[in-house]
Amino acid sequence: MLVVRPAGPADLDHLLELAILSGPGFTSLPEDPDQLAERLELARDSFSGQLAAPDCWYTLMLEESETGDVDGVGSVKAAVGLNRPFFSFRLVKNTQSSPSLGVRLDHHTLVLVNECTGWSEVGSLFLKADRRKGGAGRLLSQSRYMLIGAQPELFADNVLAELRGVFTPDGACPFWDHVAHKFFPMDFDDADRMTGSTDKQFILDLSPRHPIYVELLPEPARSVIGKVHPQGVPAMALLESEGFRPNGLVDIFDAGPTVSCQRDNIRTVRDARSLTVRIADEVEAELPALISTDSVAAFRAVRQRAAVEGDAVTLNRETADALKVRSGDTVRVKT
């Protein structure tokens, strides 16, 4: 059975493997053992309640219960932009016209902004290649929203997600090469690492002070603004199915899109019900349901068959054991 569970310091080797497999541009999964170890300690303290809500970063692992293999990772940040700025480019349309000539022109510009302060963020969604079929990605993705729905007061009213921008098969990033690199004279990997490990002052120091006219950029850069990395297309589809939509912001390094949704309008947050557990040897149900615990501290999630009747849900013993719940406990269920 696939189970989504909290990450902790013991997951360092698993997380490092996933970071290496994720490839370039995956800012939240740096190939740096020290950063990943710090993140896992942060996850432990977040789930245990040792941190104040705005500072929490909840990292989740997708584990095969029988083998203990960890095949995926996802996360939720309670808030972004509070301790370090959350920079983006906003794509702005400016219209100019000359009535005397009968000319009207729309110009698009990129403007550096810091608009999402205090928002929650879902991210770090990555699975090993052999786990990207059969619903594992949907389970891991939706588990983040089940976590938010378990204790929504810990999260902001608005939730965003950043998607990785376009890279060529040889690892080059057109937007970085033609635009961002002109302002940040370093390798992409170094800028990516500094974004995750510093206070981002270097971005404020070096970023363009004036709007960048998109029409003046080389075609390879123009064509990728707001576009998703091919590996991120399934993640984008999952986000859209939950109600997330592009909000006009793109990443300052690779121009990948940002999408957002109000917390209480996220489909899984909105539609999941809190039900009382009953346990039986066998459960008759046509389709599996998404089931999670109802607290952040003891969070676990699975997709298994469940029989819903009124305010109760019947689970088989294997499912109850995977969730670590007993008869009479409360779980959240989305059918």
Sine and cosine of phi, psi and omega as CSV:
sin_phi,cos_phi,sin_psi,cos_psi,sin_omega,cos_omega
0.00,0.00,0.66,-0.75,0.09,-1.00
-1.00,0.08,0.78,-0.62,-0.02,-1.00
-0.80,-0.60,0.72,-0.70,0.13,-0.99
-0.99,-0.13,0.80,-0.60,-0.09,-1.00
-0.66,-0.75,0.26,-0.96,0.05,-1.00
-0.90,0.43,0.58,-0.81,0.11,-0.99
-1.00,0.06,0.37,-0.93,0.04,-1.00
-0.44,-0.90,0.03,-1.00,-0.06,-1.00
-0.81,0.59,-0.49,0.87,-0.01,-1.00
-0.93,0.36,-0.18,0.98,-0.03,-1.00
-1.00,-0.02,0.19,0.98,-0.12,-0.99
-0.84,0.54,-0.74,0.68,-0.01,-1.00
-0.88,0.47,-0.65,0.76,0.02,-1.00
-0.90,0.44,-0.71,0.71,-0.06,-1.00
-0.93,0.37,-0.60,0.80,0.03,-1.00
-0.90,0.43,-0.65,0.76,0.05,-1.00
-0.87,0.49,-0.70,0.71,0.01,-1.00
-0.91,0.42,-0.61,0.80,0.02,-1.00
-0.89,0.45,-0.66,0.75,0.02,-1.00
-0.91,0.41,-0.66,0.75,-0.01,-1.00
-0.94,0.35,-0.45,0.90,-0.09,-1.00
-0.93,0.36,-0.43,0.90,0.07,-1.00
0.99,0.15,-0.09,-1.00,-0.10,-1.00
-0.94,0.33,0.49,-0.87,0.10,-0.99
1.00,0.00,-0.07,1.00,0.00,-1.00
-1.00,-0.04,0.99,0.16,-0.18,-0.98
-0.83,0.56,-0.59,0.80,-0.09,-1.00
-0.99,0.16,-0.04,1.00,0.07,-1.00
-0.79,-0.61,0.94,0.34,0.00,-1.00
-0.95,0.30,0.53,-0.85,0.04,-1.00
-0.99,0.12,0.85,0.53,-0.08,-1.00
-0.73,-0.69,0.96,-0.28,-0.05,-1.00
-0.83,0.56,-0.59,0.80,-0.03,-1.00
-0.92,0.39,-0.70,0.71,0.03,-1.00
-0.90,0.44,-0.65,0.76,-0.02,-1.00
-0.93,0.37,-0.61,0.79,0.04,-1.00
-0.90,0.45,-0.66,0.75,0.04,-1.00
-0.90,0.44,-0.63,0.78,0.00,-1.00
-0.91,0.41,-0.64,0.77,-0.01,-1.00
-0.93,0.36,-0.57,0.82,0.12,-0.99
-0.91,0.42,-0.61,0.79,0.05,-1.00
-0.90,0.44,-0.64,0.77,0.04,-1.00
-0.89,0.46,-0.72,0.70,0.02,-1.00
-0.85,0.53,-0.74,0.68,-0.03,-1.00
-0.94,0.35,-0.49,0.87,0.03,-1.00
-0.94,0.35,-0.75,0.66,-0.02,-1.00
-0.92,0.40,-0.54,0.84,-0.04,-1.00
-0.99,0.17,-0.16,0.99,0.00,-1.00
0.99,0.10,0.22,0.98,-0.01,-1.00
-0.97,0.22,-0.29,0.96,0.01,-1.00
-0.96,-0.27,0.47,-0.88,0.14,-0.99
-0.94,0.35,0.52,-0.85,-0.15,-0.99
-0.77,0.64,-0.73,0.68,-0.07,-1.00
-0.89,0.46,-0.40,0.92,-0.05,-1.00
-1.00,0.00,-0.06,1.00,-0.13,-0.99
-0.97,0.23,0.61,-0.79,0.10,-0.99
-0.71,-0.70,0.96,-0.27,-0.08,-1.00
-1.00,-0.05,0.91,-0.40,0.04,-1.00
-0.97,-0.26,0.73,-0.69,-0.04,-1.00
-0.90,-0.44,0.59,-0.81,0.03,-1.00
-0.89,-0.46,0.63,-0.78,0.09,-1.00
-0.99,-0.10,0.90,-0.43,-0.13,-0.99
-0.84,-0.54,0.64,-0.77,0.16,-0.99
-0.99,0.11,0.89,-0.46,-0.18,-0.98
-0.90,0.44,-0.57,0.82,-0.07,-1.00
-0.97,0.25,-0.65,0.76,-0.09,-1.00
-0.99,-0.14,-0.36,0.93,-0.10,-1.00
0.98,0.18,0.06,1.00,0.02,-1.00
-0.91,0.40,0.68,-0.73,0.06,-1.00
-0.97,-0.25,0.88,-0.48,-0.15,-0.99
-0.90,-0.43,0.00,1.00,-0.02,-1.00
-0.23,-0.97,0.25,-0.97,-0.02,-1.00
-0.59,-0.81,0.53,-0.85,0.12,-0.99
-0.48,-0.88,0.22,-0.97,-0.04,-1.00
-0.41,-0.91,0.28,-0.96,0.12,-0.99
-0.70,-0.72,0.83,-0.56,0.16,-0.99
-1.00,-0.07,0.77,-0.63,-0.02,-1.00
-0.89,0.45,-0.58,0.81,0.01,-1.00
-0.37,-0.93,0.60,-0.80,0.07,-1.00
-0.89,-0.45,0.38,-0.92,0.13,-0.99
0.99,0.16,0.05,1.00,-0.03,-1.00
-1.00,0.09,-0.73,0.68,0.00,-1.00
-1.00,-0.05,-0.47,0.88,0.04,-1.00
-0.68,-0.74,0.61,-0.79,-0.01,-1.00
-0.86,0.52,0.45,-0.89,0.05,-1.00
-0.90,-0.43,1.00,0.06,-0.11,-0.99
-0.99,0.14,0.57,-0.82,0.11,-0.99
-0.54,-0.84,0.25,-0.97,0.28,-0.96
-0.99,-0.12,0.74,-0.67,0.17,-0.99
-0.99,-0.13,0.76,-0.65,0.05,-1.00
-1.00,0.08,0.92,-0.38,-0.11,-0.99
-0.91,-0.40,0.72,-0.70,0.07,-1.00
-0.99,-0.15,0.81,-0.58,0.04,-1.00
-0.90,-0.45,0.79,-0.61,-0.01,-1.00
-0.97,-0.25,0.75,-0.66,0.08,-1.00
-0.81,-0.59,0.56,-0.83,-0.02,-1.00
-0.55,-0.83,0.40,-0.92,0.08,-1.00
-0.77,-0.64,0.99,-0.12,0.00,-1.00
-0.83,0.56,-0.58,0.81,-0.04,-1.00
-0.91,0.42,-0.51,0.86,0.03,-1.00
-0.99,-0.13,-0.18,0.98,-0.06,-1.00
0.93,0.37,0.56,0.83,-0.06,-1.00
-0.91,-0.41,0.71,-0.71,0.09,-1.00
-0.73,-0.68,0.81,-0.59,-0.06,-1.00
-0.79,-0.62,0.66,-0.75,0.12,-0.99
-0.97,-0.25,0.84,-0.54,0.05,-1.00
-0.92,-0.38,0.72,-0.70,0.06,-1.00
-0.97,-0.23,0.71,-0.70,0.02,-1.00
-0.79,-0.61,0.42,-0.91,0.11,-0.99
-0.96,-0.28,0.83,-0.55,-0.05,-1.00
-0.84,-0.55,0.78,-0.62,0.03,-1.00
-0.93,0.37,0.79,-0.62,-0.01,-1.00
-0.68,-0.74,0.25,-0.97,0.08,-1.00
-0.68,-0.74,0.96,0.29,-0.22,-0.97
-0.99,-0.15,-0.25,0.97,-0.21,-0.98
-0.97,-0.26,0.39,0.92,-0.03,-1.00
-0.84,0.55,0.80,-0.60,0.04,-1.00
1.00,0.01,-0.13,0.99,0.03,-1.00
-0.96,0.30,0.45,-0.89,0.17,-0.99
-0.99,0.11,0.39,-0.92,-0.03,-1.00
-0.70,-0.71,0.76,-0.65,0.19,-0.98
-0.99,-0.17,0.67,-0.74,-0.06,-1.00
-0.20,-0.98,-0.27,-0.96,0.05,-1.00
0.86,0.51,0.36,0.93,-0.04,-1.00
-0.96,0.27,0.92,-0.39,0.01,-1.00
-0.49,-0.87,0.70,-0.71,0.05,-1.00
-0.80,-0.60,0.49,-0.87,0.15,-0.99
-0.88,0.47,0.48,-0.88,-0.13,-0.99
-0.83,0.55,-0.62,0.79,-0.07,-1.00
-0.98,0.18,0.03,1.00,0.04,-1.00
-0.94,-0.33,0.13,0.99,-0.12,-0.99
-1.00,0.02,0.28,0.96,0.09,-1.00
-0.75,-0.67,0.27,-0.96,0.08,-1.00
0.99,0.14,0.21,0.98,0.10,-1.00
1.00,-0.03,0.03,1.00,-0.02,-1.00
-0.91,0.43,-0.65,0.76,0.00,-1.00
-0.90,0.43,-0.64,0.77,0.02,-1.00
-0.92,0.40,-0.65,0.76,0.05,-1.00
-0.86,0.52,-0.76,0.65,-0.05,-1.00
-0.91,0.42,-0.68,0.74,0.00,-1.00
-0.89,0.45,-0.76,0.65,-0.04,-1.00
-0.93,0.36,-0.42,0.91,0.02,-1.00
-0.86,0.51,-0.53,0.85,0.03,-1.00
-0.90,0.44,-0.59,0.80,0.01,-1.00
-0.98,0.21,-0.52,0.86,0.12,-0.99
-0.91,0.42,-0.60,0.80,0.07,-1.00
-0.89,0.46,-0.72,0.69,0.02,-1.00
-0.88,0.47,-0.69,0.73,-0.03,-1.00
-0.93,0.36,-0.39,0.92,0.00,-1.00
-0.90,0.43,-0.65,0.76,0.03,-1.00
-0.60,-0.80,0.96,0.27,-0.11,-0.99
-0.87,0.49,-0.40,0.92,-0.02,-1.00
-0.91,0.41,-0.27,0.96,0.02,-1.00
-0.99,0.14,-0.12,0.99,-0.12,-0.99
-0.82,-0.57,0.31,-0.95,-0.08,-1.00
-0.98,0.22,0.26,-0.97,0.02,-1.00
-0.93,0.37,-0.45,0.89,0.01,-1.00
-0.90,-0.43,0.64,-0.76,-0.03,-1.00
-0.81,-0.59,0.71,-0.70,0.00,-1.00
-0.83,-0.55,0.25,-0.97,0.13,-0.99
-0.58,-0.81,0.71,-0.70,0.11,-0.99
-0.98,-0.19,0.69,-0.72,0.03,-1.00
-0.93,-0.37,0.59,-0.81,-0.03,-1.00
-0.90,0.44,0.67,-0.75,0.02,-1.00
-0.98,0.19,-0.10,-0.99,-0.11,-0.99
-0.98,0.19,0.73,-0.68,0.16,-0.99
-0.82,-0.57,0.55,-0.84,0.05,-1.00
-0.98,0.19,0.27,-0.96,-0.02,-1.00
-0.84,0.55,-0.45,0.90,0.00,-1.00
-1.00,0.02,0.13,0.99,0.09,-1.00
1.00,-0.07,0.02,1.00,0.02,-1.00
-0.98,0.20,0.50,-0.87,0.01,-1.00
-0.89,-0.46,0.95,-0.30,-0.09,-1.00
-0.83,0.56,-0.68,0.74,-0.04,-1.00
-0.93,0.37,-0.65,0.76,0.05,-1.00
-0.88,0.47,-0.74,0.67,-0.08,-1.00
-0.89,0.45,-0.63,0.77,-0.13,-0.99
-0.99,-0.11,-0.31,0.95,-0.09,-1.00
-0.78,-0.62,-0.94,0.34,-0.16,-0.99
-0.87,0.49,-0.61,0.79,-0.04,-1.00
-0.89,0.45,-0.40,0.91,0.03,-1.00
-0.91,0.41,-0.43,0.90,-0.02,-1.00
-0.98,-0.21,-0.40,0.92,-0.03,-1.00
-0.85,-0.53,1.00,-0.02,-0.11,-0.99
-0.98,0.22,0.96,0.29,-0.01,-1.00
-0.41,-0.91,0.13,-0.99,0.08,-1.00
-0.94,0.33,0.49,-0.87,0.04,-1.00
-0.82,0.57,-0.71,0.71,-0.05,-1.00
-0.87,0.49,-0.60,0.80,0.02,-1.00
-0.93,0.37,-0.68,0.74,0.03,-1.00
-0.90,0.43,-0.65,0.76,0.01,-1.00
-0.88,0.47,-0.70,0.71,0.00,-1.00
-0.90,0.44,-0.69,0.72,-0.03,-1.00
-0.91,0.41,-0.51,0.86,0.05,-1.00
-0.88,0.47,-0.61,0.79,-0.04,-1.00
-1.00,0.03,-0.27,0.96,-0.15,-0.99
-0.87,-0.49,-0.04,1.00,-0.02,-1.00
-0.83,-0.56,-0.02,-1.00,0.02,-1.00
-0.99,0.12,0.09,1.00,0.05,-1.00
0.93,0.36,0.29,0.96,0.03,-1.00
-0.87,0.50,-0.53,0.85,-0.02,-1.00
-0.89,0.46,-0.50,0.87,0.05,-1.00
-0.93,0.36,-0.71,0.71,0.02,-1.00
-0.90,0.45,-0.59,0.81,-0.03,-1.00
-0.94,0.34,-0.63,0.78,-0.21,-0.98
-0.95,-0.32,-0.24,0.97,-0.09,-1.00
-0.93,0.36,0.38,-0.92,-0.03,-1.00
-0.89,0.45,0.68,-0.73,-0.01,-1.00
-0.99,0.11,-0.29,0.96,-0.10,-0.99
-0.82,-0.57,0.36,-0.93,0.01,-1.00
-0.85,0.52,0.57,-0.82,0.07,-1.00
-0.98,-0.18,0.85,-0.53,0.00,-1.00
-0.98,0.19,0.89,-0.45,-0.07,-1.00
-0.87,0.48,-0.61,0.79,-0.05,-1.00
-0.90,0.44,-0.34,0.94,0.00,-1.00
-1.00,0.03,-0.10,0.99,-0.05,-1.00
-0.99,0.12,0.44,-0.90,0.09,-1.00
-0.87,0.49,0.49,-0.87,-0.05,-1.00
-0.82,0.57,-0.67,0.74,0.00,-1.00
-0.84,0.54,-0.54,0.84,0.03,-1.00
-0.98,0.19,-0.70,0.72,-0.01,-1.00
-0.85,0.52,-0.65,0.76,-0.16,-0.99
-0.95,0.32,-0.26,0.96,-0.07,-1.00
-0.96,-0.29,-0.03,1.00,-0.03,-1.00
-0.91,0.41,0.85,-0.53,-0.01,-1.00
0.98,0.19,0.14,0.99,0.00,-1.00
-0.99,-0.12,0.46,-0.89,-0.08,-1.00
-0.99,-0.16,0.62,-0.79,0.15,-0.99
-0.81,0.58,0.64,-0.77,0.00,-1.00
-0.77,0.64,-0.60,0.80,0.03,-1.00
-0.94,0.33,-0.28,0.96,-0.02,-1.00
-1.00,-0.07,-0.04,1.00,-0.03,-1.00
-0.88,0.48,-0.71,0.71,0.07,-1.00
-0.87,0.49,-0.63,0.78,0.03,-1.00
-0.90,0.44,-0.63,0.78,0.04,-1.00
-0.89,0.46,-0.67,0.75,0.01,-1.00
-0.89,0.46,-0.64,0.76,0.03,-1.00
-0.90,0.43,-0.66,0.75,0.02,-1.00
-0.90,0.44,-0.69,0.73,0.00,-1.00
-0.90,0.44,-0.59,0.81,0.01,-1.00
-0.92,0.40,-0.36,0.93,0.03,-1.00
-1.00,-0.01,-0.12,0.99,0.01,-1.00
0.94,-0.33,0.01,1.00,0.03,-1.00
-0.96,0.28,0.59,-0.81,0.02,-1.00
-0.65,-0.76,0.48,-0.88,0.07,-1.00
-0.85,0.53,0.64,-0.77,-0.04,-1.00
-0.90,-0.44,0.27,0.96,0.07,-1.00
1.00,0.05,0.04,1.00,0.04,-1.00
-0.98,-0.22,0.57,-0.82,0.08,-1.00
-0.70,-0.71,0.36,-0.93,-0.01,-1.00
-0.92,0.39,0.61,-0.80,-0.08,-1.00
-0.97,0.23,-0.26,0.97,-0.02,-1.00
-0.98,-0.21,-0.70,0.71,-0.06,-1.00
-0.88,-0.47,-0.02,1.00,0.06,-1.00
0.91,0.40,0.33,0.95,0.11,-0.99
-0.92,0.40,0.47,-0.88,-0.12,-0.99
-0.98,0.20,0.44,-0.90,0.20,-0.98
-0.95,-0.30,0.70,-0.72,0.07,-1.00
-0.85,-0.52,0.39,-0.92,-0.04,-1.00
-0.50,-0.87,0.29,-0.96,0.03,-1.00
-0.36,-0.93,0.55,-0.83,0.13,-0.99
-0.91,0.42,0.66,-0.75,-0.09,-1.00
-0.78,0.63,-0.77,0.64,-0.11,-0.99
-0.97,0.23,-0.11,0.99,0.06,-1.00
-0.99,-0.15,-0.08,1.00,0.08,-1.00
-0.90,0.43,0.79,-0.61,-0.20,-0.98
-0.83,0.55,-0.71,0.71,-0.03,-1.00
-0.93,0.37,-0.63,0.78,0.06,-1.00
-0.88,0.47,-0.69,0.73,-0.08,-1.00
-0.95,0.31,-0.64,0.77,-0.19,-0.98
-1.00,-0.06,-0.32,0.95,-0.01,-1.00
-0.93,0.38,0.63,-0.78,-0.03,-1.00
-0.92,-0.40,0.56,-0.83,0.10,-0.99
-1.00,0.03,0.85,-0.52,-0.10,-1.00
-0.74,-0.67,0.40,-0.92,0.01,-1.00
-1.00,0.02,0.69,-0.72,-0.10,-1.00
-0.99,0.16,0.72,-0.70,0.29,-0.96
-0.86,-0.51,0.52,-0.85,-0.04,-1.00
-0.85,-0.52,0.72,-0.70,0.01,-1.00
-0.67,-0.74,0.31,-0.95,0.03,-1.00
-0.92,0.38,-0.60,0.80,0.01,-1.00
-0.72,-0.69,0.52,-0.86,0.00,-1.00
-0.79,-0.62,0.78,-0.63,0.05,-1.00
-0.99,-0.17,0.89,-0.45,0.04,-1.00
-0.41,-0.91,0.63,-0.78,-0.05,-1.00
-0.94,0.35,-0.69,0.72,-0.09,-1.00
-0.79,-0.62,0.50,-0.87,0.07,-1.00
-0.94,0.35,0.42,-0.91,0.02,-1.00
-0.88,-0.48,0.40,-0.92,0.14,-0.99
-0.99,0.11,0.83,-0.55,-0.10,-0.99
-0.75,-0.66,0.71,-0.70,0.07,-1.00
-0.63,-0.78,0.26,-0.97,0.16,-0.99
-0.94,0.34,0.20,-0.98,-0.09,-1.00
-0.96,-0.29,0.34,0.94,0.06,-1.00
-0.67,-0.74,0.48,-0.88,0.02,-1.00
-0.94,0.33,-0.66,0.75,-0.10,-1.00
-0.87,0.49,-0.61,0.79,-0.05,-1.00
-0.94,-0.35,0.57,0.82,-0.17,-0.99
-0.93,0.36,0.73,-0.68,0.16,-0.99
-0.48,-0.88,0.50,-0.87,-0.02,-1.00
-0.57,-0.82,0.57,-0.82,0.03,-1.00
-0.60,-0.80,0.21,-0.98,0.20,-0.98
-0.85,-0.53,0.96,-0.29,-0.08,-1.00
-0.58,-0.82,0.21,-0.98,0.02,-1.00
-0.94,0.35,0.66,-0.75,-0.02,-1.00
-0.51,-0.86,0.65,-0.76,0.00,-1.00
-0.97,-0.26,0.92,-0.40,-0.03,-1.00
-0.99,-0.12,0.79,-0.62,0.05,-1.00
-0.63,-0.78,0.94,-0.34,-0.05,-1.00
0.89,0.45,-0.81,-0.59,-0.02,-1.00
-0.99,-0.16,0.32,0.95,-0.02,-1.00
-0.82,-0.57,0.42,-0.91,0.07,-1.00
-0.72,-0.70,0.73,-0.68,0.01,-1.00
-0.99,-0.17,0.81,-0.59,0.02,-1.00
-0.89,-0.45,0.47,-0.88,0.15,-0.99
-0.98,0.18,0.18,-0.98,-0.13,-0.99
-0.91,0.41,-0.58,0.82,0.00,-1.00
-0.89,0.45,-0.68,0.73,0.02,-1.00
-0.91,0.41,-0.69,0.72,0.02,-1.00
-0.88,0.48,-0.65,0.76,0.02,-1.00
-0.91,0.42,-0.63,0.77,0.00,-1.00
-0.90,0.44,-0.58,0.81,0.01,-1.00
-1.00,0.07,-0.22,0.98,-0.05,-1.00
0.87,0.50,0.72,0.69,0.05,-1.00
-0.86,-0.51,0.35,-0.94,0.02,-1.00
-0.84,-0.54,0.20,-0.98,0.05,-1.00
-0.84,0.55,0.73,-0.69,-0.03,-1.00
1.00,-0.10,-0.28,0.96,0.07,-1.00
-0.95,0.32,0.23,-0.97,0.04,-1.00
-0.96,-0.27,0.72,-0.70,0.11,-0.99
-0.79,-0.61,0.26,-0.96,0.11,-0.99
-0.96,-0.27,0.71,-0.71,-0.11,-0.99
-0.75,-0.66,0.74,-0.68,0.15,-0.99
-0.83,-0.55,0.90,-0.44,-0.02,-1.00
-1.00,-0.04,0.00,0.00,0.00,0.00
